[in-house]
Amino acid sequence: MRSWLKELRLQKGLTQYQVSEVAEIERSYYTMIEQGNRNPSVWVAKRIASSLGFEWTIFFENQCNETRQKQAI
């Protein structure tokens, strides 16, 4: 799960639907990204990051870190 993404969205007072509308993606797709079940494309990562005000590359940095953490266990 991308708890950092959910926390950021909640801090901004936005719903999943609102973020998905701004990012021009389906809410269900955004939900899967937030839950960590799907990885966004670069285009989608940029759209979500723009709507929430963070650097889009964090999606891919966290993915790498999470993968390394799982391998270390």
Backbone atoms as SQL, in Angstrom:
CREATE TABLE atoms (id INTEGER PRIMARY KEY, chain TEXT, resi INTEGER, resn TEXT, atom TEXT, x REAL, y REAL, z REAL);
INSERT INTO atoms VALUES
  (1, 'A', 1, 'MET', 'N', 0.847, -1.191, 0.000),
  (2, 'A', 1, 'MET', 'CA', 0.000, 0.000, 0.000),
  (3, 'A', 1, 'MET', 'C', 0.880, 1.237, 0.000),
  (4, 'A', 2, 'ARG', 'N', 0.459, 2.217, -0.720),
  (5, 'A', 2, 'ARG', 'CA', 1.159, 3.512, -0.745),
  (6, 'A', 2, 'ARG', 'C', 0.505, 4.438, 0.280),
  (7, 'A', 3, 'SER', 'N', 0.804, 4.189, 1.546),
  (8, 'A', 3, 'SER', 'CA', 0.184, 4.978, 2.612),
  (9, 'A', 3, 'SER', 'C', 0.543, 6.450, 2.490),
  (10, 'A', 4, 'TRP', 'N', 1.738, 6.754, 1.980),
  (11, 'A', 4, 'TRP', 'CA', 2.145, 8.152, 1.818),
  (12, 'A', 4, 'TRP', 'C', 1.218, 8.872, 0.845),
  (13, 'A', 5, 'LEU', 'N', 0.742, 8.161, -0.179),
  (14, 'A', 5, 'LEU', 'CA', -0.140, 8.780, -1.170),
  (15, 'A', 5, 'LEU', 'C', -1.509, 9.064, -0.558),
  (16, 'A', 6, 'LYS', 'N', -2.014, 8.113, 0.183),
  (17, 'A', 6, 'LYS', 'CA', -3.305, 8.301, 0.857),
  (18, 'A', 6, 'LYS', 'C', -3.221, 9.438, 1.864),
  (19, 'A', 7, 'GLU', 'N', -2.154, 9.443, 2.660),
  (20, 'A', 7, 'GLU', 'CA', -1.979, 10.496, 3.666),
  (21, 'A', 7, 'GLU', 'C', -1.906, 11.873, 3.025),
  (22, 'A', 8, 'LEU', 'N', -1.184, 11.988, 1.926),
  (23, 'A', 8, 'LEU', 'CA', -1.069, 13.266, 1.231),
  (24, 'A', 8, 'LEU', 'C', -2.423, 13.712, 0.695),
  (25, 'A', 9, 'ARG', 'N', -3.159, 12.776, 0.110),
  (26, 'A', 9, 'ARG', 'CA', -4.496, 13.097, -0.416),
  (27, 'A', 9, 'ARG', 'C', -5.406, 13.580, 0.702),
  (28, 'A', 10, 'LEU', 'N', -5.376, 12.894, 1.832),
  (29, 'A', 10, 'LEU', 'CA', -6.231, 13.282, 2.954),
  (30, 'A', 10, 'LEU', 'C', -5.818, 14.631, 3.541),
  (31, 'A', 11, 'GLN', 'N', -4.516, 14.896, 3.583),
  (32, 'A', 11, 'GLN', 'CA', -4.033, 16.191, 4.071),
  (33, 'A', 11, 'GLN', 'C', -4.561, 17.329, 3.199),
  (34, 'A', 12, 'LYS', 'N', -4.698, 17.053, 1.912),
  (35, 'A', 12, 'LYS', 'CA', -5.215, 18.070, 0.982),
  (36, 'A', 12, 'LYS', 'C', -6.737, 18.151, 1.032),
  (37, 'A', 13, 'GLY', 'N', -7.367, 17.234, 1.767),
  (38, 'A', 13, 'GLY', 'CA', -8.826, 17.232, 1.882),
  (39, 'A', 13, 'GLY', 'C', -9.529, 16.778, 0.616),
  (40, 'A', 14, 'LEU', 'N', -8.884, 15.885, -0.123),
  (41, 'A', 14, 'LEU', 'CA', -9.447, 15.424, -1.390),
  (42, 'A', 14, 'LEU', 'C', -9.901, 13.978, -1.301),
  (43, 'A', 15, 'THR', 'N', -10.905, 13.660, -2.098),
  (44, 'A', 15, 'THR', 'CA', -11.351, 12.277, -2.210),
  (45, 'A', 15, 'THR', 'C', -10.591, 11.610, -3.354),
  (46, 'A', 16, 'GLN', 'N', -10.670, 10.300, -3.412),
  (47, 'A', 16, 'GLN', 'CA', -10.059, 9.579, -4.527),
  (48, 'A', 16, 'GLN', 'C', -10.684, 10.033, -5.843),
  (49, 'A', 17, 'TYR', 'N', -11.970, 10.254, -5.816),
  (50, 'A', 17, 'TYR', 'CA', -12.665, 10.704, -7.022),
  (51, 'A', 17, 'TYR', 'C', -12.130, 12.053, -7.500),
  (52, 'A', 18, 'GLN', 'N', -11.929, 12.984, -6.587),
  (53, 'A', 18, 'GLN', 'CA', -11.441, 14.308, -6.967),
  (54, 'A', 18, 'GLN', 'C', -10.045, 14.234, -7.583),
  (55, 'A', 19, 'VAL', 'N', -9.169, 13.437, -6.996),
  (56, 'A', 19, 'VAL', 'CA', -7.821, 13.288, -7.550),
  (57, 'A', 19, 'VAL', 'C', -7.895, 12.652, -8.926),
  (58, 'A', 20, 'SER', 'N', -8.716, 11.631, -9.068),
  (59, 'A', 20, 'SER', 'CA', -8.824, 10.954, -10.362),
  (60, 'A', 20, 'SER', 'C', -9.391, 11.876, -11.442),
  (61, 'A', 21, 'GLU', 'N', -10.318, 12.734, -11.072),
  (62, 'A', 21, 'GLU', 'CA', -10.872, 13.692, -12.036),
  (63, 'A', 21, 'GLU', 'C', -9.801, 14.655, -12.540),
  (64, 'A', 22, 'VAL', 'N', -9.019, 15.206, -11.625),
  (65, 'A', 22, 'VAL', 'CA', -7.954, 16.142, -12.004),
  (66, 'A', 22, 'VAL', 'C', -6.885, 15.431, -12.831),
  (67, 'A', 23, 'ALA', 'N', -6.584, 14.191, -12.452),
  (68, 'A', 23, 'ALA', 'CA', -5.558, 13.419, -13.159),
  (69, 'A', 23, 'ALA', 'C', -6.066, 12.817, -14.463),
  (70, 'A', 24, 'GLU', 'N', -7.352, 12.935, -14.690),
  (71, 'A', 24, 'GLU', 'CA', -7.996, 12.410, -15.901),
  (72, 'A', 24, 'GLU', 'C', -7.830, 10.896, -16.044),
  (73, 'A', 25, 'ILE', 'N', -8.080, 10.201, -14.925),
  (74, 'A', 25, 'ILE', 'CA', -8.067, 8.739, -14.924),
  (75, 'A', 25, 'ILE', 'C', -9.318, 8.250, -14.200),
  (76, 'A', 26, 'GLU', 'N', -9.616, 6.974, -14.334),
  (77, 'A', 26, 'GLU', 'CA', -10.761, 6.393, -13.633),
  (78, 'A', 26, 'GLU', 'C', -10.463, 6.322, -12.134),
  (79, 'A', 27, 'ARG', 'N', -11.497, 6.523, -11.327),
  (80, 'A', 27, 'ARG', 'CA', -11.318, 6.452, -9.882),
  (81, 'A', 27, 'ARG', 'C', -10.832, 5.069, -9.470),
  (82, 'A', 28, 'SER', 'N', -11.349, 4.029, -10.091),
  (83, 'A', 28, 'SER', 'CA', -10.938, 2.669, -9.730),
  (84, 'A', 28, 'SER', 'C', -9.453, 2.451, -10.010),
  (85, 'A', 29, 'TYR', 'N', -8.944, 3.051, -11.079),
  (86, 'A', 29, 'TYR', 'CA', -7.521, 2.943, -11.398),
  (87, 'A', 29, 'TYR', 'C', -6.692, 3.683, -10.341),
  (88, 'A', 30, 'TYR', 'N', -7.149, 4.875, -9.962),
  (89, 'A', 30, 'TYR', 'CA', -6.451, 5.616, -8.911),
  (90, 'A', 30, 'TYR', 'C', -6.451, 4.811, -7.613),
  (91, 'A', 31, 'THR', 'N', -7.573, 4.210, -7.258),
  (92, 'A', 31, 'THR', 'CA', -7.668, 3.407, -6.042),
  (93, 'A', 31, 'THR', 'C', -6.644, 2.278, -6.068),
  (94, 'A', 32, 'MET', 'N', -6.513, 1.608, -7.201),
  (95, 'A', 32, 'MET', 'CA', -5.539, 0.514, -7.315),
  (96, 'A', 32, 'MET', 'C', -4.106, 1.024, -7.163),
  (97, 'A', 33, 'ILE', 'N', -3.836, 2.215, -7.686),
  (98, 'A', 33, 'ILE', 'CA', -2.504, 2.815, -7.540),
  (99, 'A', 33, 'ILE', 'C', -2.248, 3.139, -6.072),
  (100, 'A', 34, 'GLU', 'N', -3.228, 3.760, -5.422),
  (101, 'A', 34, 'GLU', 'CA', -3.080, 4.136, -4.017),
  (102, 'A', 34, 'GLU', 'C', -2.903, 2.902, -3.131),
  (103, 'A', 35, 'GLN', 'N', -3.583, 1.819, -3.456),
  (104, 'A', 35, 'GLN', 'CA', -3.479, 0.590, -2.676),
  (105, 'A', 35, 'GLN', 'C', -2.206, -0.193, -2.987),
  (106, 'A', 36, 'GLY', 'N', -1.501, 0.214, -4.036),
  (107, 'A', 36, 'GLY', 'CA', -0.276, -0.471, -4.400),
  (108, 'A', 36, 'GLY', 'C', -0.493, -1.672, -5.292),
  (109, 'A', 37, 'ASN', 'N', -1.706, -1.841, -5.805),
  (110, 'A', 37, 'ASN', 'CA', -2.020, -2.969, -6.677),
  (111, 'A', 37, 'ASN', 'C', -1.644, -2.726, -8.129),
  (112, 'A', 38, 'ARG', 'N', -1.456, -1.468, -8.504),
  (113, 'A', 38, 'ARG', 'CA', -1.065, -1.100, -9.860),
  (114, 'A', 38, 'ARG', 'C', 0.024, -0.037, -9.779),
  (115, 'A', 39, 'ASN', 'N', 0.874, -0.026, -10.781),
  (116, 'A', 39, 'ASN', 'CA', 1.884, 1.019, -10.901),
  (117, 'A', 39, 'ASN', 'C', 1.461, 1.972, -12.009),
  (118, 'A', 40, 'PRO', 'N', 1.566, 3.263, -11.756),
  (119, 'A', 40, 'PRO', 'CA', 1.152, 4.218, -12.789),
  (120, 'A', 40, 'PRO', 'C', 2.185, 4.315, -13.899),
  (121, 'A', 41, 'SER', 'N', 1.703, 4.674, -15.072),
  (122, 'A', 41, 'SER', 'CA', 2.621, 5.024, -16.156),
  (123, 'A', 41, 'SER', 'C', 3.250, 6.366, -15.798),
  (124, 'A', 42, 'VAL', 'N', 4.251, 6.767, -16.530),
  (125, 'A', 42, 'VAL', 'CA', 4.885, 8.065, -16.285),
  (126, 'A', 42, 'VAL', 'C', 3.851, 9.175, -16.442),
  (127, 'A', 43, 'TRP', 'N', 3.037, 9.102, -17.474),
  (128, 'A', 43, 'TRP', 'CA', 2.015, 10.129, -17.720),
  (129, 'A', 43, 'TRP', 'C', 1.062, 10.232, -16.543),
  (130, 'A', 44, 'VAL', 'N', 0.587, 9.092, -16.060),
  (131, 'A', 44, 'VAL', 'CA', -0.353, 9.084, -14.932),
  (132, 'A', 44, 'VAL', 'C', 0.340, 9.560, -13.657),
  (133, 'A', 45, 'ALA', 'N', 1.571, 9.113, -13.436),
  (134, 'A', 45, 'ALA', 'CA', 2.321, 9.554, -12.259),
  (135, 'A', 45, 'ALA', 'C', 2.450, 11.080, -12.254),
  (136, 'A', 46, 'LYS', 'N', 2.742, 11.654, -13.404),
  (137, 'A', 46, 'LYS', 'CA', 2.869, 13.119, -13.503),
  (138, 'A', 46, 'LYS', 'C', 1.540, 13.801, -13.220),
  (139, 'A', 47, 'ARG', 'N', 0.443, 13.242, -13.703),
  (140, 'A', 47, 'ARG', 'CA', -0.879, 13.844, -13.496),
  (141, 'A', 47, 'ARG', 'C', -1.288, 13.805, -12.015),
  (142, 'A', 48, 'ILE', 'N', -1.066, 12.651, -11.383),
  (143, 'A', 48, 'ILE', 'CA', -1.411, 12.522, -9.963),
  (144, 'A', 48, 'ILE', 'C', -0.528, 13.451, -9.125),
  (145, 'A', 49, 'ALA', 'N', 0.757, 13.444, -9.404),
  (146, 'A', 49, 'ALA', 'CA', 1.689, 14.297, -8.654),
  (147, 'A', 49, 'ALA', 'C', 1.327, 15.763, -8.808),
  (148, 'A', 50, 'SER', 'N', 0.953, 16.160, -10.002),
  (149, 'A', 50, 'SER', 'CA', 0.561, 17.548, -10.238),
  (150, 'A', 50, 'SER', 'C', -0.693, 17.903, -9.443),
  (151, 'A', 51, 'SER', 'N', -1.627, 16.976, -9.372),
  (152, 'A', 51, 'SER', 'CA', -2.876, 17.260, -8.664),
  (153, 'A', 51, 'SER', 'C', -2.680, 17.329, -7.147),
  (154, 'A', 52, 'LEU', 'N', -1.651, 16.630, -6.628),
  (155, 'A', 52, 'LEU', 'CA', -1.420, 16.624, -5.181),
  (156, 'A', 52, 'LEU', 'C', -0.203, 17.441, -4.763),
  (157, 'A', 53, 'GLY', 'N', 0.574, 17.925, -5.731),
  (158, 'A', 53, 'GLY', 'CA', 1.696, 18.801, -5.421),
  (159, 'A', 53, 'GLY', 'C', 2.941, 18.108, -4.910),
  (160, 'A', 54, 'PHE', 'N', 3.381, 17.047, -5.591),
  (161, 'A', 54, 'PHE', 'CA', 4.642, 16.403, -5.220),
  (162, 'A', 54, 'PHE', 'C', 5.389, 16.000, -6.489),
  (163, 'A', 55, 'GLU', 'N', 6.638, 15.602, -6.332),
  (164, 'A', 55, 'GLU', 'CA', 7.486, 15.200, -7.459),
  (165, 'A', 55, 'GLU', 'C', 7.067, 13.813, -7.940),
  (166, 'A', 56, 'TRP', 'N', 6.753, 13.684, -9.209),
  (167, 'A', 56, 'TRP', 'CA', 6.198, 12.441, -9.755),
  (168, 'A', 56, 'TRP', 'C', 7.136, 11.247, -9.664),
  (169, 'A', 57, 'THR', 'N', 8.430, 11.488, -9.612),
  (170, 'A', 57, 'THR', 'CA', 9.386, 10.374, -9.595),
  (171, 'A', 57, 'THR', 'C', 9.321, 9.566, -8.300),
  (172, 'A', 58, 'ILE', 'N', 8.672, 10.104, -7.271),
  (173, 'A', 58, 'ILE', 'CA', 8.580, 9.376, -6.007),
  (174, 'A', 58, 'ILE', 'C', 7.850, 8.046, -6.173),
  (175, 'A', 59, 'PHE', 'N', 6.959, 7.949, -7.147),
  (176, 'A', 59, 'PHE', 'CA', 6.276, 6.676, -7.402),
  (177, 'A', 59, 'PHE', 'C', 7.294, 5.580, -7.683),
  (178, 'A', 60, 'PHE', 'N', 8.277, 5.898, -8.472),
  (179, 'A', 60, 'PHE', 'CA', 9.239, 4.907, -8.915),
  (180, 'A', 60, 'PHE', 'C', 10.350, 4.708, -7.890),
  (181, 'A', 61, 'GLU', 'N', 10.683, 5.744, -7.143),
  (182, 'A', 61, 'GLU', 'CA', 11.661, 5.612, -6.070),
  (183, 'A', 61, 'GLU', 'C', 11.103, 4.721, -4.966),
  (184, 'A', 62, 'ASN', 'N', 9.870, 4.937, -4.567),
  (185, 'A', 62, 'ASN', 'CA', 9.251, 4.131, -3.518),
  (186, 'A', 62, 'ASN', 'C', 9.068, 2.698, -3.969),
  (187, 'A', 63, 'GLN', 'N', 8.738, 2.508, -5.231),
  (188, 'A', 63, 'GLN', 'CA', 8.568, 1.158, -5.751),
  (189, 'A', 63, 'GLN', 'C', 9.882, 0.398, -5.612),
  (190, 'A', 64, 'CYS', 'N', 10.979, 1.022, -5.969),
  (191, 'A', 64, 'CYS', 'CA', 12.278, 0.377, -5.856),
  (192, 'A', 64, 'CYS', 'C', 12.605, 0.094, -4.402),
  (193, 'A', 65, 'ASN', 'N', 12.351, 1.042, -3.520),
  (194, 'A', 65, 'ASN', 'CA', 12.645, 0.848, -2.101),
  (195, 'A', 65, 'ASN', 'C', 11.777, -0.248, -1.498),
  (196, 'A', 66, 'GLU', 'N', 10.492, -0.287, -1.866),
  (197, 'A', 66, 'GLU', 'CA', 9.610, -1.316, -1.350),
  (198, 'A', 66, 'GLU', 'C', 10.048, -2.694, -1.835),
  (199, 'A', 67, 'THR', 'N', 10.473, -2.786, -3.079),
  (200, 'A', 67, 'THR', 'CA', 10.945, -4.059, -3.635),
  (201, 'A', 67, 'THR', 'C', 12.191, -4.520, -2.894),
  (202, 'A', 68, 'ARG', 'N', 13.120, -3.602, -2.646),
  (203, 'A', 68, 'ARG', 'CA', 14.338, -3.950, -1.920),
  (204, 'A', 68, 'ARG', 'C', 14.009, -4.408, -0.500),
  (205, 'A', 69, 'GLN', 'N', 13.046, -3.737, 0.142),
  (206, 'A', 69, 'GLN', 'CA', 12.676, -4.114, 1.500),
  (207, 'A', 69, 'GLN', 'C', 12.090, -5.520, 1.525),
  (208, 'A', 70, 'LYS', 'N', 11.264, -5.863, 0.559),
  (209, 'A', 70, 'LYS', 'CA', 10.654, -7.191, 0.509),
  (210, 'A', 70, 'LYS', 'C', 11.729, -8.253, 0.275),
  (211, 'A', 71, 'GLN', 'N', 12.722, -7.949, -0.552),
  (212, 'A', 71, 'GLN', 'CA', 13.774, -8.912, -0.840),
  (213, 'A', 71, 'GLN', 'C', 14.657, -9.127, 0.375),
  (214, 'A', 72, 'ALA', 'N', 14.792, -8.122, 1.218),
  (215, 'A', 72, 'ALA', 'CA', 15.657, -8.220, 2.387),
  (216, 'A', 72, 'ALA', 'C', 15.035, -9.070, 3.491),
  (217, 'A', 73, 'ILE', 'N', 13.726, -9.209, 3.443),
  (218, 'A', 73, 'ILE', 'CA', 13.018, -9.961, 4.519),
  (219, 'A', 73, 'ILE', 'C', 13.182, -11.452, 4.331);
